[in-house]
Amino acid sequence: MENGSAARVESIVQRVGQRARLLREAQGLTLREVAARSGLGLGAVSEIENGKREGRIGSYERLASSLGVTLASLLSVGPHARKVRRPAA
């Protein structure tokens, strides 16, 4: 993969992870709860949220389902992505 392509993929992975975290926090869920709901390991969910793991499409599907959103919604990281609001403290 070219350096430019690798950088774009890395950026997308990080943005998807950030979106997953925002969705989880907006629902007041813990990492442990999302891991249990999705069937993914706690470490895997954490690594996805932190942009350190490029998940497989099946993992993203399970993560999306556990967060109550579609796969398309989880992966929507472009300028037209629906905003996720953080819960009020």
C-alpha positions in Angstrom: 0.0 0.0 0.0 1.3 3.5 -0.8 2.2 5.8 2.0 -0.7 8.1 1.1 -3.2 5.2 1.1 -1.9 3.8 4.3 -2.2 7.2 6.0 -5.8 7.6 4.7 -6.7 4.1 6.0 -5.1 5.0 9.4 -7.1 8.2 9.5 -10.3 6.4 8.8 -9.6 3.8 11.4 -9.0 6.5 14.0 -12.2 8.4 13.0 -14.3 5.2 13.2 -12.9 4.5 16.6 -13.7 8.0 17.8 -17.2 7.6 16.5 -17.6 4.3 18.3 -16.4 5.8 21.5 -18.8 8.8 21.2 -21.7 6.5 20.4 -20.9 4.3 23.5 -20.5 7.3 25.8 -23.7 8.9 24.5 -25.5 5.8 25.7 -23.7 5.6 29.0 -22.2 2.2 28.2 -18.9 0.9 29.4 -16.3 -0.8 27.3 -17.1 -4.0 29.2 -20.9 -3.7 28.3 -20.1 -3.1 24.6 -17.7 -6.0 24.6 -20.3 -8.4 26.1 -23.0 -7.2 23.8 -20.9 -7.5 20.7 -19.0 -10.7 21.6 -15.7 -8.9 20.9 -13.0 -9.0 23.5 -12.6 -6.0 25.8 -9.1 -5.3 24.4 -10.4 -5.5 20.9 -13.1 -2.9 21.6 -10.6 -0.6 23.3 -8.1 -0.9 20.5 -10.8 -0.1 17.9 -11.9 2.9 19.9 -8.3 4.1 20.2 -7.7 3.7 16.5 -5.0 1.0 17.1 -6.9 -1.8 15.5 -8.2 -2.0 12.0 -11.3 -4.2 12.6 -12.7 -6.7 10.2 -16.0 -5.9 8.6 -17.7 -8.5 10.8 -16.2 -7.0 13.9 -17.5 -3.5 12.9 -20.9 -5.0 12.2 -21.1 -6.6 15.7 -19.8 -3.4 17.2 -22.4 -1.3 15.4 -25.2 -3.7 16.4 -24.1 -3.5 20.1 -24.3 0.3 19.9 -27.7 0.2 18.3 -26.7 1.7 14.9 -26.2 0.4 11.4 -22.8 -0.5 10.1 -23.2 2.4 7.6 -23.8 4.8 10.5 -20.7 3.6 12.4 -18.5 3.9 9.3 -19.9 7.3 8.3 -16.9 9.5 9.1 -17.1 11.9 6.2 -18.5 15.5 6.2 -22.0 14.2 5.9 -21.9 11.9 8.9 -24.6 12.5 11.5 -23.2 14.2 14.5 -23.1 12.3 17.8 -23.5 14.4 20.9 -21.7 13.7 24.1 -24.0 13.2 27.1 -24.3 16.2 29.5 -22.1 15.8 32.5 
